[in-house]
């Protein structure tokens, strides 16, 4: 890994990839190029069959303090709807489970990146903060819709309309965060969860993640149909594989 790079990717031999937002002197605030690089990192990891789970974290004291407001004009100019350069879209499109390891602050864009992860591990004292209302910038990465579906509409309204921090400890009680650990144990716990995932059937893990996430986007009746359809597809594939093995 090149420590000068602002998005670091380390592929470990056990199937875990560690992605680190690496701008600690600015609390990992995001520039336009960092967003593009983060999107590219997740596209690359999605294609890499040696990678089973991705852990996303930040260097230094913070996870991500949002968009660098000194370069906000550059961030929002041009084709901001280009999904190929959109880190949130690419994190959500990643077939591999993504574990967010959150310390310090996850602010606005950083909060939205955290919400794109499948599982969140937070260090004690970490805070999630939505400052869209404070700065008069409308959310564009789904925070206004995702947060309420996880922690409930009333609490989400309070978090977003007051721009007051949501602590890791409360976030755990509300179901946003899976585990809260000591700061020094953050990556240890994230990798422990990753290793537990890796022990399972890799193809089924990918399908299971997909069906859970797809089901959240539709009503329960449609979601149950998606599960049945997916089960039939997997069953057919398994039968064909068994037949091929018997023939050989």
N, C-alpha and C positions, 0 to 999 in steps of 0.2 A: 504493500500500500504506500502511496505517496502522501506524506503528512501535509503537503502543501495544497492538496486537492480539497475542495470544499464539500464534496460528496465522496466518502470513502466506502469501498466495497471489499470485504474480506470473505472469501469462500473457504470454509473450514472443511477438512477431509471427512467429517462425520455427516455432511449434508446440510449443515447450517450455514447460511450466509448472513453476515453482519453488515448492515448499511448504517453509516454514521454521518449525520449532518455535522460538518466540521468547520464551524466558524465561531469558536467559543468566545472570542473577544467581543463579538456582537450578539452574544447569547443565541447564536445559530439563526439569526434573522436571515430571510431568504432574498436573494437577488434573482433576477430573471434567469441568468445562466445556471444558477443552482437548481431552480425548478426544473429546467430542461434536463440537467444532468441527473436529477433524482428520478425523473420519468424514464430516462434512458436506462438507468440502473435497474429499475424494476422490469422493464421490457427484457433486458438481457437475462436477468435472473429467472424470469418466467420461462425463457427458452432453454435454460441450462438444466438438463435432466439430472445432473449431479446434485442440484440444490433441492432439498425437500422442504425446508422451512426458512423464512426470512425474519430476522430480528432487526427492527429499525429503532435507532436511538440517536442521541445528540452528544457531542463532546463537551467537556467542561461542565458548567453548572446548570445547563438548561437543555431541554429537549428541542424546542424551537419557539422563538419569541415572535413569530409571524413574519410578515413581509417587511423588509428593510424600507422604512418610510423615506429614507434619503434617495432611494432608487425606485420609488413607487411608480413614477411616470414611465420608467423603462419596463417595469413589471406588467403594467396594464395596457401598454400600447401594442399595436399590431394585432395579430390574430390570437386573442386570448382564448378563443374557443377551439384551438387546435388541440385535439385530444391526445395526439402523439407526444406533445410536449407538456401535458397536464399531469403532474405527479399524483394527484388524488385519483384521477381516472385510471392511471397505470397501476397504482397500488391496489385499487379495487378490481382491476382486470387480472391481476396476478393470480394464477391458479394455485400457487403455493400458499399455505397459511402464513399470515404476516402478524408477528407479535410486536407491538409497540412497547418499548422500554422507556418510561417517562420519568424524568427527574426535573427538578426546578419548575420552569414554566412551559406550558403548551398554550400559546397565546394566538387567538384568532386563526390565522392560516395554520399555525402549529396545532391548534385544537382540531381543525378540520382534517389535517393529516393524521392525527391520532384517531379520529373517528373512522378513517378509512381502513384502519388495522382491524384484524379479526379478534385479537386478544390483546388486552392491555395489562401490563405490569407497571406499577408506579412505586417510586421511592417515597418514603415518608416525607411529608411536607411539600410534595409536588402540588402544583395548582394548574387548573384549566381555566382559561379566561377568554371570554368573547367580547372584544372591544369594537365590533362593527358599529354599534349604536353610538359609541363615544366619538368615533372619527367620521361618522356619516358615510361609511362605505357598506354597500349592501353585500351580504354573503353570496358567494358564487360556487362554493364547493360543498354545499349541502347541509351546512350546520343548522340552518333554520328548520330543516325537516328531520334530520337524523337524530339530533339530540333529544327531541321530544318523544321519539319512538323508543328511546332507551331509558330515559329517566322520568318520563311523564311530562305532559304539556305544562302543568303549573310550575314545576321546578325549572323546566327549560325556559319558560318565559321569564322567570326571575333571573336566571343566569344571564340571559341575553339582553334583557331590557335594562338591568341595573349595571351590567358590565362588572359585576363583582365576582371574585374568584370562587371556583368550586374546588374544594380541597380533595386530595387523593382519597383521604379517609371517608369523606362523605360520598365521593364518586363510587367507592367500593360498595357502600351500603345501598346506593341507588342502582347498582348493577352496571355501571359504565366501566369500572375497573375490576379486573379479576382478582388481583392480589396486590397488597401494599406491603412493601418490605423495607428493610434498612437500606440506606443509600449504597453501601458497599456490597449488598447482595442483589442489586437490581439485575445485572446481566447474568449472574449465577442463576437466579430464579427464571429469567426469560429463557435461558438455555436449557434449564431443567424441564420446562414445559415443552420446548422444542424437541428435546430428546425423547420425551414421552410420546409425542406425535410421530416421530421418525420410527419408533418401534412397531407402528401399525402398518397395515396394508397401504402402500403408497397410492395406488390407483383409487382405492376406496376413499382415502383421505381427501383427494382432489375432488371426487364426485360429491362427497359429503359436504365439504365447504361450499361447493357450488350450489347444491340444492338448498342449504340453509340460507345463503345470501339471496338466491333468486326467490325463494319463498317469502322472504321478508318484504318483497316489493309488490306482492299481490295479496288478495284476500285468502282466507284459510281454505276455502273450497278449491280454489285454483292451485294453492300451494300443495294440497294433498294429492291433486291430480299430477302435479309435477313430480312428486315423490314416486308415485306409482309408475309413471312413464320412465323415470330414471332407473327404477328398479328393474323394469322389464328390459331396458336397453342393456344394463349391466348383466342381467341374467342371460340374455342372448349371447353377449360377448363371451361369457364364461363357458356356455355350452359349446360355442364354436371352438374355443381354445381347448376344451377337453376332447372334442372330436378330433382335432388336429393331432393332439398328443397320442390318442389311441391309434390313429392311422400310421403315425411314425413308429 
